[in-house]
Amino acid sequence: MEQAKRRGLTAGKDPAGLAAAAVYIASLLRGEVRTQKEVAMAAQVTEVTVRNRYKELARELNIKIPIK
């Protein structure tokens, strides 16, 4: 998230959505897969928010997400 902030990727974005995306990405990277729905419910954001933020962060920060 620090890299995202430095690159201006967090400007104007809901902090809860960014946090949810970070948790979702971390779960995928650690092999502790959670669904976007589970993460969204816990963060009280929509699944679309999680999906959009995670894709944006992964693409812009060059995070390699393992294939499920």
Biopython code that builds the backbone (N, CA, C, O; Angstrom):
import numpy as np
from Bio.PDB.StructureBuilder import StructureBuilder

atoms = [
    (1, "MET", "N", (0.818, -1.177, 0.000)),
    (1, "MET", "CA", (0.000, 0.000, 0.000)),
    (1, "MET", "C", (0.870, 1.252, 0.000)),
    (1, "MET", "O", (0.471, 2.286, -0.536)),
    (2, "GLU", "N", (2.044, 1.165, 0.591)),
    (2, "GLU", "CA", (2.941, 2.316, 0.565)),
    (2, "GLU", "C", (3.359, 2.646, -0.859)),
    (2, "GLU", "O", (3.398, 3.815, -1.242)),
    (3, "GLN", "N", (3.673, 1.613, -1.651)),
    (3, "GLN", "CA", (4.033, 1.831, -3.051)),
    (3, "GLN", "C", (2.858, 2.431, -3.816)),
    (3, "GLN", "O", (3.038, 3.328, -4.639)),
    (4, "ALA", "N", (1.671, 1.939, -3.543)),
    (4, "ALA", "CA", (0.478, 2.453, -4.220)),
    (4, "ALA", "C", (0.278, 3.930, -3.886)),
    (4, "ALA", "O", (-0.054, 4.732, -4.760)),
    (5, "LYS", "N", (0.480, 4.278, -2.637)),
    (5, "LYS", "CA", (0.316, 5.671, -2.217)),
    (5, "LYS", "C", (1.360, 6.561, -2.897)),
    (5, "LYS", "O", (1.036, 7.640, -3.394)),
    (6, "ARG", "N", (2.614, 6.101, -2.915)),
    (6, "ARG", "CA", (3.683, 6.874, -3.555)),
    (6, "ARG", "C", (3.418, 7.102, -5.037)),
    (6, "ARG", "O", (3.778, 8.145, -5.583)),
    (7, "ARG", "N", (2.793, 6.133, -5.682)),
    (7, "ARG", "CA", (2.508, 6.245, -7.117)),
    (7, "ARG", "C", (1.196, 6.972, -7.411)),
    (7, "ARG", "O", (0.827, 7.147, -8.572)),
    (8, "GLY", "N", (0.501, 7.390, -6.366)),
    (8, "GLY", "CA", (-0.741, 8.124, -6.550)),
    (8, "GLY", "C", (-1.944, 7.256, -6.886)),
    (8, "GLY", "O", (-2.959, 7.754, -7.372)),
    (9, "LEU", "N", (-1.829, 5.963, -6.626)),
    (9, "LEU", "CA", (-2.924, 5.049, -6.957)),
    (9, "LEU", "C", (-4.064, 5.091, -5.944)),
    (9, "LEU", "O", (-5.155, 4.588, -6.214)),
    (10, "THR", "N", (-3.817, 5.684, -4.790)),
    (10, "THR", "CA", (-4.832, 5.692, -3.738)),
    (10, "THR", "C", (-5.662, 6.972, -3.740)),
    (10, "THR", "O", (-6.688, 7.044, -3.064)),
    (11, "ALA", "N", (-5.233, 7.971, -4.483)),
    (11, "ALA", "CA", (-5.920, 9.261, -4.498)),
    (11, "ALA", "C", (-7.369, 9.102, -4.955)),
    (11, "ALA", "O", (-7.641, 8.556, -6.025)),
    (12, "GLY", "N", (-8.282, 9.583, -4.134)),
    (12, "GLY", "CA", (-9.694, 9.543, -4.480)),
    (12, "GLY", "C", (-10.361, 8.197, -4.326)),
    (12, "GLY", "O", (-11.526, 8.039, -4.691)),
    (13, "LYS", "N", (-9.647, 7.226, -3.794)),
    (13, "LYS", "CA", (-10.202, 5.874, -3.636)),
    (13, "LYS", "C", (-10.642, 5.660, -2.185)),
    (13, "LYS", "O", (-10.030, 6.186, -1.256)),
    (14, "ASP", "N", (-11.686, 4.898, -2.011)),
    (14, "ASP", "CA", (-12.194, 4.562, -0.683)),
    (14, "ASP", "C", (-11.163, 3.717, 0.062)),
    (14, "ASP", "O", (-10.757, 2.666, -0.433)),
    (15, "PRO", "N", (-10.736, 4.162, 1.245)),
    (15, "PRO", "CA", (-9.746, 3.393, 2.002)),
    (15, "PRO", "C", (-10.196, 1.959, 2.298)),
    (15, "PRO", "O", (-9.377, 1.040, 2.301)),
    (16, "ALA", "N", (-11.479, 1.769, 2.545)),
    (16, "ALA", "CA", (-11.980, 0.419, 2.836)),
    (16, "ALA", "C", (-11.838, -0.475, 1.606)),
    (16, "ALA", "O", (-11.511, -1.654, 1.738)),
    (17, "GLY", "N", (-12.076, 0.062, 0.433)),
    (17, "GLY", "CA", (-11.936, -0.704, -0.801)),
    (17, "GLY", "C", (-10.487, -1.072, -1.077)),
    (17, "GLY", "O", (-10.192, -2.183, -1.517)),
    (18, "LEU", "N", (-9.584, -0.130, -0.815)),
    (18, "LEU", "CA", (-8.153, -0.404, -0.995)),
    (18, "LEU", "C", (-7.680, -1.457, 0.000)),
    (18, "LEU", "O", (-6.921, -2.358, -0.356)),
    (19, "ALA", "N", (-8.129, -1.340, 1.245)),
    (19, "ALA", "CA", (-7.741, -2.315, 2.261)),
    (19, "ALA", "C", (-8.277, -3.701, 1.898)),
    (19, "ALA", "O", (-7.579, -4.704, 2.051)),
    (20, "ALA", "N", (-9.498, -3.747, 1.425)),
    (20, "ALA", "CA", (-10.089, -5.028, 1.023)),
    (20, "ALA", "C", (-9.293, -5.651, -0.122)),
    (20, "ALA", "O", (-9.034, -6.855, -0.122)),
    (21, "ALA", "N", (-8.911, -4.838, -1.087)),
    (21, "ALA", "CA", (-8.119, -5.337, -2.214)),
    (21, "ALA", "C", (-6.772, -5.853, -1.733)),
    (21, "ALA", "O", (-6.301, -6.891, -2.199)),
    (22, "ALA", "N", (-6.150, -5.136, -0.805)),
    (22, "ALA", "CA", (-4.855, -5.560, -0.262)),
    (22, "ALA", "C", (-4.983, -6.900, 0.459)),
    (22, "ALA", "O", (-4.122, -7.768, 0.317)),
    (23, "VAL", "N", (-6.042, -7.066, 1.220)),
    (23, "VAL", "CA", (-6.279, -8.328, 1.929)),
    (23, "VAL", "C", (-6.518, -9.449, 0.914)),
    (23, "VAL", "O", (-6.003, -10.556, 1.069)),
    (24, "TYR", "N", (-7.297, -9.155, -0.113)),
    (24, "TYR", "CA", (-7.581, -10.164, -1.137)),
    (24, "TYR", "C", (-6.298, -10.597, -1.855)),
    (24, "TYR", "O", (-6.066, -11.789, -2.052)),
    (25, "ILE", "N", (-5.478, -9.635, -2.239)),
    (25, "ILE", "CA", (-4.205, -9.941, -2.898)),
    (25, "ILE", "C", (-3.307, -10.750, -1.966)),
    (25, "ILE", "O", (-2.707, -11.738, -2.390)),
    (26, "ALA", "N", (-3.210, -10.344, -0.712)),
    (26, "ALA", "CA", (-2.365, -11.057, 0.248)),
    (26, "ALA", "C", (-2.838, -12.504, 0.419)),
    (26, "ALA", "O", (-2.022, -13.421, 0.512)),
    (27, "SER", "N", (-4.155, -12.700, 0.460)),
    (27, "SER", "CA", (-4.671, -14.064, 0.623)),
    (27, "SER", "C", (-4.307, -14.925, -0.586)),
    (27, "SER", "O", (-3.958, -16.095, -0.433)),
    (28, "LEU", "N", (-4.389, -14.347, -1.789)),
    (28, "LEU", "CA", (-4.028, -15.098, -2.993)),
    (28, "LEU", "C", (-2.544, -15.438, -2.997)),
    (28, "LEU", "O", (-2.160, -16.560, -3.329)),
    (29, "LEU", "N", (-1.714, -14.475, -2.631)),
    (29, "LEU", "CA", (-0.267, -14.694, -2.637)),
    (29, "LEU", "C", (0.161, -15.731, -1.614)),
    (29, "LEU", "O", (1.142, -16.443, -1.824)),
    (30, "ARG", "N", (-0.568, -15.822, -0.506)),
    (30, "ARG", "CA", (-0.220, -16.777, 0.543)),
    (30, "ARG", "C", (-0.923, -18.121, 0.375)),
    (30, "ARG", "O", (-0.709, -19.039, 1.167)),
    (31, "GLY", "N", (-1.752, -18.239, -0.644)),
    (31, "GLY", "CA", (-2.452, -19.496, -0.870)),
    (31, "GLY", "C", (-3.608, -19.719, 0.085)),
    (31, "GLY", "O", (-4.131, -20.829, 0.178)),
    (32, "GLU", "N", (-4.006, -18.691, 0.786)),
    (32, "GLU", "CA", (-5.143, -18.765, 1.714)),
    (32, "GLU", "C", (-6.320, -18.070, 1.048)),
    (32, "GLU", "O", (-6.764, -17.004, 1.474)),
    (33, "VAL", "N", (-6.802, -18.694, 0.008)),
    (33, "VAL", "CA", (-7.767, -18.055, -0.876)),
    (33, "VAL", "C", (-9.089, -17.773, -0.167)),
    (33, "VAL", "O", (-9.687, -18.638, 0.473)),
    (34, "ARG", "N", (-9.506, -16.537, -0.311)),
    (34, "ARG", "CA", (-10.822, -16.090, 0.138)),
    (34, "ARG", "C", (-11.525, -15.568, -1.107)),
    (34, "ARG", "O", (-10.879, -15.086, -2.037)),
    (35, "THR", "N", (-12.822, -15.664, -1.120)),
    (35, "THR", "CA", (-13.555, -15.137, -2.270)),
    (35, "THR", "C", (-13.642, -13.619, -2.165)),
    (35, "THR", "O", (-13.524, -13.042, -1.084)),
    (36, "GLN", "N", (-13.849, -12.996, -3.307)),
    (36, "GLN", "CA", (-14.039, -11.545, -3.308)),
    (36, "GLN", "C", (-15.257, -11.181, -2.473)),
    (36, "GLN", "O", (-15.287, -10.140, -1.817)),
    (37, "LYS", "N", (-16.252, -12.042, -2.506)),
    (37, "LYS", "CA", (-17.472, -11.796, -1.727)),
    (37, "LYS", "C", (-17.172, -11.795, -0.238)),
    (37, "LYS", "O", (-17.653, -10.926, 0.489)),
    (38, "GLU", "N", (-16.380, -12.762, 0.228)),
    (38, "GLU", "CA", (-16.030, -12.826, 1.655)),
    (38, "GLU", "C", (-15.286, -11.577, 2.098)),
    (38, "GLU", "O", (-15.595, -10.997, 3.139)),
    (39, "VAL", "N", (-14.308, -11.169, 1.306)),
    (39, "VAL", "CA", (-13.511, -9.995, 1.649)),
    (39, "VAL", "C", (-14.374, -8.745, 1.599)),
    (39, "VAL", "O", (-14.272, -7.884, 2.473)),
    (40, "ALA", "N", (-15.217, -8.638, 0.592)),
    (40, "ALA", "CA", (-16.101, -7.477, 0.451)),
    (40, "ALA", "C", (-17.049, -7.358, 1.644)),
    (40, "ALA", "O", (-17.250, -6.268, 2.180)),
    (41, "MET", "N", (-17.620, -8.473, 2.049)),
    (41, "MET", "CA", (-18.541, -8.450, 3.189)),
    (41, "MET", "C", (-17.829, -8.006, 4.461)),
    (41, "MET", "O", (-18.370, -7.213, 5.231)),
    (42, "ALA", "N", (-16.626, -8.509, 4.684)),
    (42, "ALA", "CA", (-15.867, -8.158, 5.877)),
    (42, "ALA", "C", (-15.507, -6.674, 5.888)),
    (42, "ALA", "O", (-15.495, -6.045, 6.946)),
    (43, "ALA", "N", (-15.213, -6.116, 4.716)),
    (43, "ALA", "CA", (-14.802, -4.709, 4.611)),
    (43, "ALA", "C", (-15.993, -3.777, 4.403)),
    (43, "ALA", "O", (-15.845, -2.555, 4.408)),
    (44, "GLN", "N", (-17.153, -4.354, 4.223)),
    (44, "GLN", "CA", (-18.381, -3.595, 3.954)),
    (44, "GLN", "C", (-18.261, -2.739, 2.692)),
    (44, "GLN", "O", (-18.615, -1.560, 2.671)),
    (45, "VAL", "N", (-17.751, -3.377, 1.656)),
    (45, "VAL", "CA", (-17.696, -2.769, 0.325)),
    (45, "VAL", "C", (-18.308, -3.770, -0.645)),
    (45, "VAL", "O", (-18.651, -4.887, -0.256)),
    (46, "THR", "N", (-18.445, -3.375, -1.895)),
    (46, "THR", "CA", (-19.019, -4.298, -2.875)),
    (46, "THR", "C", (-17.944, -5.200, -3.472)),
    (46, "THR", "O", (-16.753, -4.890, -3.435)),
    (47, "GLU", "N", (-18.392, -6.313, -4.015)),
    (47, "GLU", "CA", (-17.467, -7.221, -4.705)),
    (47, "GLU", "C", (-16.820, -6.515, -5.893)),
    (47, "GLU", "O", (-15.651, -6.751, -6.197)),
    (48, "VAL", "N", (-17.566, -5.661, -6.556)),
    (48, "VAL", "CA", (-17.041, -4.922, -7.703)),
    (48, "VAL", "C", (-15.887, -4.023, -7.271)),
    (48, "VAL", "O", (-14.893, -3.898, -7.987)),
    (49, "THR", "N", (-16.017, -3.400, -6.105)),
    (49, "THR", "CA", (-14.943, -2.561, -5.582)),
    (49, "THR", "C", (-13.686, -3.388, -5.344)),
    (49, "THR", "O", (-12.591, -2.987, -5.738)),
    (50, "VAL", "N", (-13.839, -4.530, -4.705)),
    (50, "VAL", "CA", (-12.686, -5.405, -4.449)),
    (50, "VAL", "C", (-12.043, -5.809, -5.770)),
    (50, "VAL", "O", (-10.824, -5.727, -5.924)),
    (51, "ARG", "N", (-12.859, -6.244, -6.716)),
    (51, "ARG", "CA", (-12.353, -6.700, -8.012)),
    (51, "ARG", "C", (-11.612, -5.577, -8.748)),
    (51, "ARG", "O", (-10.509, -5.785, -9.253)),
    (52, "ASN", "N", (-12.212, -4.408, -8.805)),
    (52, "ASN", "CA", (-11.589, -3.289, -9.523)),
    (52, "ASN", "C", (-10.291, -2.836, -8.866)),
    (52, "ASN", "O", (-9.290, -2.626, -9.550)),
    (53, "ARG", "N", (-10.303, -2.684, -7.546)),
    (53, "ARG", "CA", (-9.100, -2.224, -6.848)),
    (53, "ARG", "C", (-7.993, -3.256, -6.916)),
    (53, "ARG", "O", (-6.830, -2.896, -7.103)),
    (54, "TYR", "N", (-8.325, -4.536, -6.769)),
    (54, "TYR", "CA", (-7.276, -5.568, -6.787)),
    (54, "TYR", "C", (-6.644, -5.662, -8.176)),
    (54, "TYR", "O", (-5.425, -5.789, -8.293)),
    (55, "LYS", "N", (-7.455, -5.600, -9.220)),
    (55, "LYS", "CA", (-6.907, -5.647, -10.576)),
    (55, "LYS", "C", (-6.012, -4.441, -10.842)),
    (55, "LYS", "O", (-4.938, -4.575, -11.427)),
    (56, "GLU", "N", (-6.455, -3.276, -10.414)),
    (56, "GLU", "CA", (-5.680, -2.053, -10.612)),
    (56, "GLU", "C", (-4.351, -2.120, -9.859)),
    (56, "GLU", "O", (-3.300, -1.815, -10.422)),
    (57, "LEU", "N", (-4.400, -2.519, -8.587)),
    (57, "LEU", "CA", (-3.174, -2.606, -7.790)),
    (57, "LEU", "C", (-2.215, -3.648, -8.364)),
    (57, "LEU", "O", (-1.015, -3.397, -8.480)),
    (58, "ALA", "N", (-2.741, -4.801, -8.717)),
    (58, "ALA", "CA", (-1.891, -5.868, -9.256)),
    (58, "ALA", "C", (-1.231, -5.419, -10.557)),
    (58, "ALA", "O", (-0.044, -5.667, -10.770)),
    (59, "ARG", "N", (-1.990, -4.766, -11.418)),
    (59, "ARG", "CA", (-1.450, -4.317, -12.710)),
    (59, "ARG", "C", (-0.416, -3.200, -12.513)),
    (59, "ARG", "O", (0.691, -3.282, -13.045)),
    (60, "GLU", "N", (-0.764, -2.187, -11.772)),
    (60, "GLU", "CA", (0.112, -1.017, -11.621)),
    (60, "GLU", "C", (1.349, -1.287, -10.794)),
    (60, "GLU", "O", (2.387, -0.662, -11.012)),
    (61, "LEU", "N", (1.255, -2.222, -9.833)),
    (61, "LEU", "CA", (2.397, -2.548, -8.969)),
    (61, "LEU", "C", (3.123, -3.807, -9.443)),
    (61, "LEU", "O", (4.062, -4.277, -8.801)),
    (62, "ASN", "N", (2.670, -4.344, -10.582)),
    (62, "ASN", "CA", (3.295, -5.541, -11.162)),
    (62, "ASN", "C", (3.334, -6.711, -10.173)),
    (62, "ASN", "O", (4.360, -7.369, -9.999)),
    (63, "ILE", "N", (2.201, -6.945, -9.540)),
    (63, "ILE", "CA", (2.074, -8.059, -8.593)),
    (63, "ILE", "C", (1.595, -9.274, -9.373)),
    (63, "ILE", "O", (0.540, -9.239, -10.006)),
    (64, "LYS", "N", (2.374, -10.345, -9.323)),
    (64, "LYS", "CA", (2.020, -11.570, -10.030)),
    (64, "LYS", "C", (1.095, -12.400, -9.163)),
    (64, "LYS", "O", (1.505, -12.941, -8.136)),
    (65, "ILE", "N", (-0.161, -12.496, -9.586)),
    (65, "ILE", "CA", (-1.171, -13.258, -8.857)),
    (65, "ILE", "C", (-1.118, -14.700, -9.357)),
    (65, "ILE", "O", (-1.219, -14.935, -10.562)),
    (66, "PRO", "N", (-0.961, -15.672, -8.449)),
    (66, "PRO", "CA", (-0.956, -17.077, -8.879)),
    (66, "PRO", "C", (-2.304, -17.464, -9.493)),
    (66, "PRO", "O", (-3.357, -17.009, -9.046)),
    (67, "ILE", "N", (-2.255, -18.295, -10.505)),
    (67, "ILE", "CA", (-3.480, -18.775, -11.135)),
    (67, "ILE", "C", (-4.142, -19.760, -10.190)),
    (67, "ILE", "O", (-3.492, -20.630, -9.612)),
    (68, "LYS", "N", (-5.441, -19.604, -10.047)),
    (68, "LYS", "CA", (-6.214, -20.446, -9.122)),
    (68, "LYS", "C", (-6.342, -21.860, -9.637)),
    (68, "LYS", "O", (-6.960, -22.701, -8.985)),
]
sb = StructureBuilder()
sb.init_structure("model")
sb.init_model(0)
sb.init_chain("A")
sb.init_seg("    ")
for serial, (resi, resn, name, xyz) in enumerate(atoms, 1):
    if name == "N":
        sb.init_residue(resn, " ", resi, " ")
    sb.init_atom(name, np.array(xyz, "f"), 0.0, 1.0, " ", f" {name:<3s}", serial, name[0])
structure = sb.get_structure()
